């Protein structure tokens, strides 16, 4: 059984009358990549800040690396690297000057400077740009530099808040290769992401909504074992067809994924191809599918108000 490095029990947090977190419990194992997904305002960043000990919970308890999130904050911070959604690099400083600044902030012994720089340059491949001002780097390079700054003190745990937002697909893929390399080296990575293709690369995911966990588990298992039947409908006029179907099938939910209609059946009813053709026209195809993580997220988020208890 993998060693547990983060354990939270019934964490709740309010800002005035707004519930940010509502009795959240979770457990995270060492050497894993764990994803937080969900809409803005779902509680992901707040929970990250509580794990980082930058915020305190109103209720509940937790440990990070066996240390209390309330009583041993400084001890926890020594072992966590944090990359916020907007990472404040010093744009007028060079790559190496930014790294050196964080080296000094973490009060790392000067005797380790050369070794630490060699290690980070081998990891981020930015040595050829070490004299380039951070403000002149591409978006992907800035993210690599920000990640390297968060790694400067060699933390056991990394907390990354939407680190690839706005970064091109090639740079995102490179960034995830770096994360998997860190995982292989024994680090635990907690990441929030708006990209569900990235979430599928995690070892475990939590779907948040309104401060609660709606769904959790292994990404592949969540999609393969989801209990709601899904169908894919292809037609020449998807928007018009979807509106007609929504009026005709009150026990189903329809989503437009690109130019394809996906349908979640909320009861034991089956979609009738003949009925669909009568509604949408003869040129339509329909097949039962395994839902994607996007399908499941949309389905759960839309019906959240209709259910009393979710897991």
N, C-alpha and C positions, 0 to 999 in steps of 0.2 A: 504494500500500500504506500502511495506517495506521501511524502512529508507535507503536512499542512503548514503554510506560511502566513495565511491570512484567515481569520475566523471572526465573523460578525454575527451577533444575535440580536434580533428585534430592534434594529437601529431606526430611530425616528428623528425627524428634524423639521421644525417649522420656522418660517420667516414671517413674523406677524401672524396673519391668519392663513397663510399659504402653506400647505403641507408639501414639503420637498421630498421627504422620505417617510414611508409608512410601514414600520415593523419589517425592515429588510434583514434577512439572514442569508449568509453565504459562506462558502468555504473554498479556498484557493490553494492548489498544490504547488510545490516547488517545481521549477523547470517546466512551466507551462505558459501558454499564451491564452489569456482569458479575455473575451470581448464583452463590452457593454454596448448594446444597441437600443434604439428607441428614439422617439421624437425629441426635439428641443424642449427643455423644461421637464423631462421625465425623471430627473434626479440623478443622472449619471455623474455629472461633474461634482455635485454635492457629496455623493458617496465617495468619490475619489479623494476629495479634500478631507473627509473624515478619516479615510485610510492613511492619508499623508500627515494627519494630525494638524492640518491647517484650519479645520473646523471641528467643533465639538458636537456630539450628538446630544439631543435633548433627553432621549431615552435609549436604553439598550447598552450593550457592552461589546468589546471586541479586542482581539490581539493581533499584532503584526510581528512575526518572528518570535512569538511567545511573549511579547511585551504588551502591556496594557495601552490602548490608544488614549486613555485619559491620564494615567499615572506615569507613563514612561515615554513621553513625546520626544524628548531629545535623543534618547537611545534609538528610537524608531527612525528618526530623520537621518541618522548617520548611515543607514542602510538602504535608503530609498532615493532613486533618481526620479525627477519630475520634469516632464515636458508639457507645459500648458498649451491650450489651443493656440494662443498667441504668445509665442516664445520671444522674449525681448533680447535678441542679439544686438550687439552694439554695431550698427551698420557702418560707422566711420572707422571702426577698428578692423584690422586684418583677421583672417581666419586664425592664425597663430596667436594673435593678441587676444582674441575672444577666448580661446582655449586656455591661455595663460591666466587670464582674469579669473576663470572658474577654478583653475588650479590653486590660485591664491585664496579665493573665497572659501574653499573647502579645507584650507590650512594643511595641505598635503606636504610632507617633508620635501625640502628642495632637492634632496639627493635622489628623489624618485622622478624628477621632472623629465629628464631625457627618456627614461624608460616608458613613462606614461605617454609621452608624445609619440614615440615610435609605435606603441601599441595602438593608439587611436588613429594615427595616419594609416597604418596597415589595415585597420578596420574600415575607415571611412573613405579612403582613397582620395583625400583632399590635399595631399602633400604638395602636389604641383600648383595648388592654389593658396598655399599658406600665406603668401604676401598680398593676396587679393582682399580688398575690403569686402566685408560681409554683405554690404548693400549692393554689391555688383554681382553677387552669386545668383544662379538660377534658383527657382523655387525648390527643386529637388536637392540642390547642394545646401541650401539654407537649412533644410530639414535634417540633412546628414550632420551638419555642424551643430545644430541644436541638440540632436540626439547624442553627439559626442560630448557636448558640455554636460548633459545629464549623466553621462557615464564616467565623468572625470574622476570621481571618488570611488569607482568600482563598486556600485551598490548591488545588493542581492536582488532587489525588486525595482522594476521600472514602471512608472505610472505615466501613460501617454494619453492625453486628451485630444482626440481627433487630430493626430499628427500629420495626416496626409491630405487634409482638406485643401482643395485648390491646387494640388500637385498633379502633374500630368501622369497618365497611366504608366509610362515606362519608369518614371521616377518612383511611383508608388510600388511597382513590382520590385525595384531595387531595394527600396526601404524595407519591404517585407522579407527579402532575402537576408538583410542585416538582422532583422528581428529573430528569424529562425536560427541564425548563427549564434545570437546571444542566448537563445533558449538552449541550444546544444551545449553551450558553455556553462549551463546551470542556472541562468538567470530566470526569474519569474517576471512575466510581462502582463500588465493590466492595461488594456487599450479600449478606448471608445472610438467608434467609427460610424460615419453615415453611409459607408459603402458596404452593402451586404455581401458582395463578392469577397471583401476582406474578412468579414465576419465568418465566412465559411472556412477560412484558413486557420481560425482559432481552434484550440483544443476543446474549449468549452465556452458557451455564450449565455448571457443573461439578457432577456428582452424586458426593458423597463417602460412603464407608462404611469404617469401621475404618482410617482414615488413608490410604486410597487413593482415586484417582479411578476410579469405575466407568464413567462415561459423560461425554462433553463434546461441545458443539457448539451450533449455532443451535437454539433451542427448536422451531421449526416443522419443521426438518429431522430432529431427533431423533424427533419423533412420526410424521412421514410416512414415514421410511425405516427404522423399527425392524423388525428381521428376524423377530420372533416373531409369528405370527398371533394375533389377538385376536377374541373373540366376545362379544356381549352377549346375555344370556339374561334374559327377563322372565317372571315367574311370580307367582302369587298368594301363594306361601309361600316367599320367597327363602331364608330361613335353613335350613329343612328340606331344600329342594331342593339347596342348595349342599352340605350334608353328604352327601346321597345321591350327588351327582356326584363328590365327592372320593373316595368309596369305590370308585366305578366306573371313574374315569379316572385312573390312576396317572401317565400321561404328560402331565397337564395341571395347571395351577394355577388355583384359583378365588378370586376376591376379591369382597367385597360392597362396591359403590359406591352408597351410599344404599340404595335398595331394589332395585337391579338387580345381577345377577351378571355379573361380567366374567371371562372365561376366557382364559388364555394357554396355547397348545399348544406343548409342548416338543419334539415330534418332527414328522415329516411327516404325522402322522395328521390326519384331518379329523373334526370333530364331525358326528355323524349326527343330523339332526332327529328321525328316527323313534326312535332309541335314547334321545335326550334325553326325548322324550315318554313313552316307556315307563318311564323312571326317574322323571320329575317329574310325569307326568300329562298329559292332553291339552291343558290350557290353558297352553301355554307357547309363547313365540316366541323365535327365535334368529336373529341376523344377524352377519355379519362386520363389524368396525368398525376404524377407525383408532384406535390406542390414544392415550389422553391421557398427559400427563406423569406423572400420578398412577399410571396403569396401569404405565408403564415403570419408575417408581421402585419400586413394590411388587414387580414381577417381578424386577428386578435385585437388589434387597436380599434377597429370599427365596432366590434361587438362587446368591447370591454364594459360598457355601461349596462349590458344585459345580463351579466353574470355576477354572482355574489362572491365566489371564491375562485382564485386562479392559482396555478402552480407553474 
